[in-house]
Amino acid sequence: MTAAAATARPSVSRATAIGATAILMWSTLAPLATLAGRVPPFQLVATSFLLAFLVGSGWTAARGGNPFSYFRQSLPAWALGVGGLFGFHFLYFMALRAAPPVEANLINYLWPLFIVLFSALLPGERLRSWHVAGAVGGLAGTVLLILRGGSGDSAQGWLTIEAAHLPGYAAALGSAVTWAGYSVLRRRLGQIGDAPTDAVSAFCLVTAILSLLCHLGLEETVWPTDALGWAALLLLGLGPVGAAFFVWDHGVRHGDIRALGALSYLAPLLSTLLLVACGLAPNNGVIWVACALIAGGSLLASKDLLKRG
């Protein structure tokens, strides 16, 4: 092993660990959104991404940089940044409007599997059998979690596919492909030195503006009614719909993107556990089966990182 390789490996592990903190933040999304009350989705996204822009710009300025200099990006970088951040949320919320939430969530959570698979198309990346097996294990655990929350005529917990919901299913699939494509292509931009992580602040501002337009056209404005709701809204903008996108960007650009893809299945698991712990969701044995599948799949997909450690 060369000295360069020896020093490069820890940096990959460190970047992957930084990216994985986004998964921890995303696990708080459902509890915080619940505590925020009846704030409409696009209003929530617009507010949160505005906070994300302010936080990201402040971080850039604190390190001696000019946040507005990062608005000068190439057209492909802008298309990817705004298309990824805004496009994902737009398609996801449209899916929730046009299809049952259980089915929409299940299809949307194909994105970690797509990240693992799409990463094989990147220069210098190789897709191993344990990456695929780990991603599939995580998907199986996520299916259990989502079906556990299903209702409808699925007293047995099975999904029903209806033609009227096909546009919603298509939107959910589009959101999964969009986020996976965004993550993988951001890594490609990192390989050629284009659109650094500081540029995500600019993408967040445009995403906030577009989300505001969607809110004004599709929703009624509703603000939290108590201090807890306002605190939850602030934390959303600082964490799962804010800082998470910056650390995720660093992780997919410089870390092990295949491991991050599989580790992402921890988000719905941790989110469910937080909901249960806060008394916002019921508990049952299926959670622990899902826990084993997701944790096992994540460890399997992270085999390369564990070897480096």
N, C-alpha and C positions, 0 to 999 in steps of 0.2 A: 504494500500500500504506500502511495506517495504521501509526502507531507501535506500537499495541497488537498488530497482526498481526505486525509485525516481531519484537517481543519474544516473542510466543507461539510462533512457529515453532521457535526454538532449544529451547524447553522441551519441545516435542513430540519433537524429535530426541533430546534428552537422555534423556527418559523412555523412548523406544524403545530407546536404547542400553543403559539400565539393565535394561530387560526382557529384552533379548537376552542379557545375562549369564546368565540362567536357562538359556538354550539351551546355553551352554557348560558349565554345571554338569551339566545333564541328560546331556550327552555322556559324562560320567565315570561314569554310573550303572552301566552294564554291567561295565566293568573293576573298579570298586570292589566291586560285588556279587559278582563272581567271586572277588576276593581275600578277601572276607569269609567265604568257605567255604560250608558247607551250612546256613547260618542260614535257617530257613523264611521265606517271603515276608511273612506277616502279623506274625511276630515282628520281622522287619526293619523293617516299616513302623511298628509300635508303638514300637520303640526310636528310630527316626529322627525320628518326629514328636514324641516326648517331648523329644528334644534340640532340635528346631526350636522347640518352645514355650519352652524355657529360653533359647535364644539370642534369640528374638524379644522375650521379656519383658525380658531383660537390656538389649537395645538400647533399648527403650521407657524403662526405668528410667534408663539412662545419659543420656537426653535430658530427664530431669526429669519423666517421665510416670509414671502409675500403671498397670501392666500389667493389673491386675484390673478397672480401670474399663472396659476394652474388652470385658468379658464382658456388659456391658449393651447388647445389640444387639437390633434388632427381630427378630421371629420369621422374616420372610422372609430377613433377612440371615443368621441362624443356619442356616436350611434350605439356603440357597445355599452357605454356607461349608462346612458339614459334609457336605452332599450332594455338593458338588463334590470336595472332598479325599478323603473316605472313599469316596464312591460310585464315583469313578473307579477307585481302587485295588481296591476289592472286586470290581467287575465285571471288571476286567482280570485279576486273579488267578483268578477263577472261569472266565474264558475260557481261560486257560492250562491249567486242570484238565480242561476239557470239550472242547477242540479242540487240534489240533497247534499248537505254538508258532509255526511259520512263518505259518500262516493267521491265527492270532489276532493276531500282531504286525502283519501287513499290514492287517487290518481296523482295528485300533486306530489305526494311523497315518493314518487318514482325518481325525483331529481337526484338524490344521492346515488342511486344505481346508475343513472345516466352519466353522472360525473365520473364514476369509476370506469365506465365503458368508453366514454368520449376521450378520457385521458390517454387512451392507447393511440389516439391519432396525433398526439403531440410529439415533436422531435425529441428523441432521447428517452422516451417513456416506454415501458414494457408492461403489458397487462398480464399478471400471473394468475394462476388458478385460484390462489387463496384470496386475491382481491375480489374476484367474482363471487366466490363462495361466501366471503364475509359480507359483501353487499346484499346478496340474496338472503342470508340469515337475518340481516338487519331489516330487510323488506318484510320478511315473514313475521318478525316480531312487531313491526309497525302495523301490519294488517290485523294482527290480533288485538292491538291496542284500539284501533279505530273501530273494528267490528264489535268490540266490547261495549263501545258507546253507542252502537247502532240501535235503532228502534224500528218503527214501522212494522210491517208484517213479518219482519225478520225476527220473530220471537226466538227463532233458532239462531239468529245472528248472521244471516246470509244477506248478501247484497241483491238488490233487484235492479235490472237494467231496463229502462223504459226509453222508447224512441224520443219522447218529448224532452228528455234530458240530454240527448246527444250533443247539442250545442254546449251545454255546461261541461260535459265530459271532455269535449274537444278543447275548451278553454283551460280546463285543469291540466290536460296533457300538454297544452301549449305553455302553461306556466312552468311545468316541470322541465320541459326542454329549454325554455328561455333561461331559467336560472342555472341549469347545468352548462348550457352553452356559454353564458356570461362568465361563469367561474373558470371554465377551461380556457376560453379565449383571453381572459385577463391574465392567465398564466403565460399565454403565448406573447402578449404584449410585454410582460415582464422579461421574457427571454430576449426580446429585441430592444429593451430599454425604453419603451414608449408608455406614456400616461402613468406616472408613478402613483402610489397610493394617495398622496396629497391631493391628486386631482379628483378623488372620490367626493370631496367637499363640493366641487362644482356640479358634479352629477346629482348630488343630493339636493342642491338648490333648485335645479331644473325639475327634478322629480317632485319636489314640494309644490312648485308652481303648477305643473300638470295635474297633480292630485287635487289641488285646490279647484282647478277648473272642473274636474270630474265631480267634485263634491258640490259645487255650485249648480251643476247641471242635473245631478242625480239624487242629491240628498238634502235633507233639512239639517240646519246647524243645531247641534246639541252639545252643551258643555257640561263637565262634571258638576255635581250639585253639592259636593262636600270636599273637605281638605284631603281625605284619603283618595278621592277620585283625581284631584289635581296632582297629588304626589305621584300616583300611578302613571298619569299622562306624562309628567316630567321624566320619570324613570324610563318610560318607553322610548322617549327621544334620546335619552342618554345611553341606553343599553341596547335592547334587542332591535330597535329600529333606528339606531344611531351608531354608537361606537362599534357595534358588531360588524357593520359593513367594512369598516376600516381594518380591523384585525383579520377579518375573513380575507380581504383583498391581499394583505401581507402574506397570509398563510398559503393561498392558492398560487401566488406568484413565486414564492421562495421555498415553500415546504413540500411535503409529500401529498400531492393532490388526491391520489388514490386512497390513501389512508383517511384524509379529511372527508372524502366522499362517504366512505363507510361509517366513519365516526359520527357523521351527521345524523344517523339514525338514533343517536342518543338523545337528540332534541325532543322528539315526541314522547320518548320514554320519561325523561326527566321532567318534561312539562306535565305529564299525567301524574307522576309522583308528587309534584308540587301542588297540583290541584287537589289531590287526595289529602296531602298533609295540611292544606289550608281549609279543608272541609268543603271544597268547591266541587268535588266529584266523589262518587262512591268507590269503595275499594272491593276488589275480589281477586280470586286466585289467578285469573288470566294475566294480571299485571306481572306476576312473578315468572310465569312462563315466557311472556314477552321480554322480560328483563334478561333472562338467560339467553334467549335468541339474539337480542340486540347486543348485549355485552360480549357474548361469544363471537358474534360476527365482527364486531368492532376490533376485538383483540386479534382475530384471524387476519383481517385486512391490514392491521398495523404490524404485521410480522416483521417487515423490513425495519421499522423504527425500533422495535423491541430488540432486534439483533444489534442495532447500532448502539443501543444503550448498554 
